[in-house]
Amino acid sequence: MSDIVNVAWKKYLLQLQLHPLRTKAITASFLAGFSDAVAQKITGAKRLQLRRLLLFMLYGFAYSGPFGHFLHKLMDKIFRGKTGNETVAKKVILEQITSSPWNNFLFMMYYGLVIEGRPWSAVTNKVKKDYPSIQLTAWRFWPIVGWVNYQYMPLQFRVIFHSFVAACWGIFLNLKARSTVATIKKA
């Protein structure tokens, strides 16, 4: 079995080198789908909602993977040639004050409007109510992930590492973004 895993890993690394954006987008898509499948099971779904799962995969493919790809390239460009703990701290802080709030807001809007198909006013009310606590939780969790990512991950693996951790975070967000109406419908 380890030979199969080694061959698959080498093929993946080759694709990552030859087609980094596409590979990161596909990886983020797969992980977003996995994250949603787990969240659906946690909430007691007897059968997976395929439409919802595909919409999560679309989000990972069209947004999460590409956003992460370009964010880490930009960070590398901004801090070109600089290393050390101070630089890592600056990267983490910059990421947390720029992309973290945006990513959580966008996810909540996408979830409400696209995945659940709720009206604009219901989604904005949900975001106003829950966004502050979600963002505060993010600021407790993601700086640690960012530190590990910038300190120990080579550039080509940062989006992948982030996507793996984001799959877990996605379960949390998924459960927090659910509307009470969706919960009532399930019962």
N, C-alpha and C positions, 0 to 999 in steps of 0.2 A: 504494500500500500504506500509506503514512503516513496518509492520510485515514481508512482503516479503523481503524488503531491509535489515532488521535486520537479518533474517535467512540467506540470501545470504552472508552478511558481515561476519557472524559467520562461515559459511562454508569456505569462502575465507581465513579467519584468521587461521582456522584449517589446511587448505592445505598449507598455508604459514609456519606454524609451522612444519608440517609433511614432506613437500617436498619443502623447500625454493627455491632451484635453479630452479626446474621445474616451480613453481608458478611464480617466477620473470621472467623467460623466456617467459612464456605464456602471462603474463601481458604486458611485453615489446613488444611482438609480436602484441597483440591486439592494443596497443597504437600507434605503428608504422603504422599499417594499417589505423587506424583512422586518424592519422596525414596526411598520403598520400591521403586519400579520401578527406579531407578538402582542401589540396593543389591542388588536381585535380579540385575540384569545383571552387576554387578561380581563377584558370587559365582559367576557362570557359569550361571545359570538359562537353560535353552533356551527355556522358555515362562514367562511371568509367572504367578504364583500369584494368581489373581483374589481368592480368599477373603482371603488375607493382605493384598493391596492394599486391599481394602474395609475390613478391620479397622484398617489404618493410617489410612485416610480417616475412619473413625468416631472414632478417637482425636483427630485434628485437629479435627474438627467438634464433638465433644462435650466435649473437654477443652482442647486447646491454644488454639484461637481464643477461646473464652469466658474461660479463665483469663487470657490475656494482656489481653483487653479490660478485665476488672475490675481486674487488677493495675495497669495503667497509669492507670486512673481513680483508683484508691486512691493511687498515688504522687503523682498530680497534686493530690489533695485534701490529703495529708499535707504536701506542700511547696508549697502554694498561694501564688502570688505571689513565691516565692523563685527566684532565678536565679543564674547564675554557676557557676564551677568547683567551689566548695565544695559547693553544692547538688547538682550533677551527681555529684560523688564520693559524697555521702551516699546518693543514689538507687542508684547502682551497688553500693555496699557493702550497703545494705539488701536489694536484690534478690539479691545473691550469697549472703548468709547465710540468706535465707528461701526464696525460690522456687527457686533453682538446685538445692540438695540435694534438695528435694521432687520437682521435675520429673524429675530423673535417676532417682531411686529409683522413682517411679511408672511411668516409661517401662519400666524394666527389669522391674518386676513385671508390667505389662500385656503386655509382649512375651513373657515366659516363660509366664505363666498363660493368656492369651487367644490370642495369635497362635500360639505353638508348642504350647499345650495340655499343658505339662509339669506334673508334680505339684508341690504346694506346697513340699515339702522340697527338690526339685531346684532350684527357682527361688530359694528363699532361700539355698541354698548358693552358687549362681551369683552372686547379689547380694552376699553376704558376701565372695566371692572378688574380684569385679571392680569393685564399686561404689567403693571408695576411689580406685583409679587413674582411673576415669572422672570422679569428682568433682574430683580434682586437675587433670585435663586441662581440665575445664570452667572451673575457676577461673583457668586460664592464658588461656583463649580468650574466654569470655563477658564479662569486665569491659571488654575493648576494644569489643566489640559494644555493650554497655550504654552506654558512654561516648558513642559515636557516636549511638546512639539517643536518649539523653536530651539531648545537646548540640545535635544538628542536626535531629532529626525532630520535626515538629509532632505533637501528641498523636494526631490521627486516623490518622497513618501509622506509629506505633510498633509496633503489633501486626503490621502488614503487613511492615515492615522486619524485625522479629524473626522472623516466619514464614519469610521468604526465607532468612535466615541459618540458621534452625532446620532448614530442608530439608537443608542441607549437614551440620549437626550430626547430624541424624537418620540420615544415611547412616553416619556414624561410630558412633553409638549402636547402630544396627541391626546393624552388623557386629560390634560388641563384645558385644551382648546375645545373639547367636546361640549356641545350645548346641552342644557338640561332637557331640551326637547328631544334630542337624539337619545338621551338616557331613558327618558320616559317611553319613547317608541320601542326601545329594546325590550322593555318589561312586559 
